[in-house]
Amino acid sequence: MLTQFHTKDSVFIFELKMDKGRSFEEVAEDALKQIDANGYCDRFAVSGKKMLKVGVVFSSEGKGMVGWKVK
C-alpha cells in the first residue's frame, strides 16, 4: 500500500508491507525496491524537495508495526 506525506521541504513516500513470516530486513528492502521500480518519486522530482522513501513492515500475526527503513 502506497501513501505519501508532504512538508514544506520534503516528500515522504511510504510503502506498507506485511511480513508474512519473512524477515523484517527482506520485507523492508522489498518495499523500498517497489518504490523505485514503480517510479513513485518521479512525479515529485521537479518539486526540488528532499525525497525520503520509507518501507514500513507490519506483523502478519497481528502484533502491529515491526519497524521501518528509510532510504
C-alpha angles and dihedrals in degrees: 000000000000126000134163138205128196131204129176092272106018145048118210117201113195126195112190120205139175115230096223090193095311124121120273092239093053094048094044091051090049090053092051091047090051091054089054097040093052095043094235091159095048096087091057097046094099092051093080089223125135111262120220120185115202126191109199120194125202128193115253087208092068096256094128127237115000095193146282140252125209127206 
